[in-house]
Structures are given as C-alpha cells and as structure tokens.
Amino acid sequence: MHTSPTVPGPIRVLLADDHALVRRGVRLILDSEPDLDVVAEADNGAEAVAMARAHRPALAVLDIAMPRMTGLQAARELARTQPDLRILMLTMYDNEQYFFEALKAGASGYVPKSVADRDLVDACRAAMRGEPFLYPGTMTTLIRDYLERARNGEPLPDRAVTEREEEVLKLVAEGHTSKEIAGLLCISVKTVERHRANMLQKLGLRDRLELTRYAIRTGLIEP
C-alpha cells in the first residue's frame, strides 16, 4: 500500500530578548512565515536555557545583551547541553568581534536588529541548513577588519577572560555586590573577589567603573 510522505511541521523557535517590544516585533516577523513557529519566549539568558530545556525548540534566536546571562553565555550553555539546537544571535551593534564570539559560542552567526525585518528569516533558514549566516554588512566589516589586522601583523584577538570571570564581570557591571554575586553563582564571596582581582590585573583596569566600560565595549551589557 502506498503511503504519502509525512510533511515536516514548522521549525520550532525559542526567542529571547529582554525588551518586550523587540520580542513582539521579532515574533511577528517569524510567525508570519509558514515554516517558522515561535513556541517559547524568554527575557534573559538564564530563562532562555530553561525554556530550551522545557520546550526543545529546533532553533534559538538570542539577543546578545541580556541581564543575568548574556545571549553568548546562554549559547555556550545550550551548545553544550543541546548540541542539535541551532542558534542565531540578535544584536543592537554591528561589531565584527560579536560575529567571531557568536561562532565560538556555537551560533551560526548574528543579525543586527536594524536589519531583522529584512534578513532574520533568511538567517533562520540558513542556521537550520547548518550554514553560517553573513548579512551583507558583516562581510564588508570582516574583510576590512581582516585587512587591517593583516597590515598590522595582528592575529585575531584571543578570549581575554574565562567564562566564569565573564559571568562575574557581567554581574559586577550590572551593579551587584560581591555578596549578591556569590549567591547568584553559588560561589564564595572570596572567590568572587579573586575573580574580580584577576580581571582587573589581566585587563589592566583599575576599578568597577572601568570594568563596566569594558563590559559595555564587549557586549556583556548595554550602555
């Protein structure tokens, strides 16, 4: 007896952004496509990880700058725990360093929010095909950056801080005390202080204000 092939359902999408208005706009873009279906929303990275565990989406679209845990931190966690999940980053800022960080974190690339209405759907489909997504502006920026580094004889920058230090740095920049950070990360106050001291030394910074500026520059928090 001949059986007709089963038609696969739409791609299940998890959407994470701490701005409800942005989430609503992005959801409208995605849900208007017959092959994309937003099944869960989160407003921070930690919630995104929990939602991904609960809803098992095929694709996660994560804002880079979110409270408590950034999209990049969430992407690293999701890439470790759900290796089949495809990941795409959203960002306010067109910064070539984010592209490399996104790839290192396990994502297929990133889409600036300014071009989301034009490029996000294509980016989602590219991610599901297992292809890195380069929107046109990224290519120009990456080539310019590559040529500049080649001229100056510079390699691509290594990761300046460890993942744990990055977690501490983000919470310091958000204004949490060492005691609050210790509670959030389930480590001792002494360990928090050690991480903070290590970062100040490694990055050549003096105080919380300079750490906060560094966190803004590297996309851990929004200015």
C-alpha positions, 0 to 999 in steps of 0.5 A: 500500500502506498503511503504519502510522505509525512510533511515536516511541521514548522521549525520550532523557535525559542526567542529571547530578548529582554525588551518586550517590544523587540520580542513582539516585533521579532515574533511577528516577523517569524510567525508570519512565515509558514515554516517558522513557529515561535513556541517559547519566549524568554527575557534573559539568558538564564530563562532562555536555557530553561525554556530550551530545556522545557520546550526543545525548540529546533532553533534559538534566536538570542539577543546578545545583551541580556541581564543575568546571562548574556545571549553568548553565555546562554549559547555556550550553555545550550551548545553544550547541553543541546548540541542539535539546537541551532542558534542565531544571535540578535544584536543592537551593534554591528561589531565584527568581534560579536560575529567571531564570539557568536561562532565560538559560542556555537551560533551560526552567526548574528543579525543586527536588529536594524536589519531583522525585518529584512534578513532574520528569516533568511538567517533562520533558514540558513542556521537550520541548513547548518550554514553560517549566516553573513548579512551583507554588512558583516562581510564588508566589516570582516574583510576590512577588519581582516585587512587591517589586522593583516597590515598590522601583523595582528592575529585575531584577538584571543578570549581575554577572560574565562567564562566564569570571570565573564559571568562575574564581570557581567554581574559586577557591571550590572551593579551587584555586590560581591555578596549578591554575586556569590549567591547568584553563582553559588560561589564564595564571596572570596572567590568572587573577589579573586575573580574580580582581582584577576580581571582587573590585573589581566585587563589592566583596569583599575576599578568597577567603573572601568570594568563596566566600560569594558563590559559595555565595549564587549557586549556583556551589557548595554550602555 
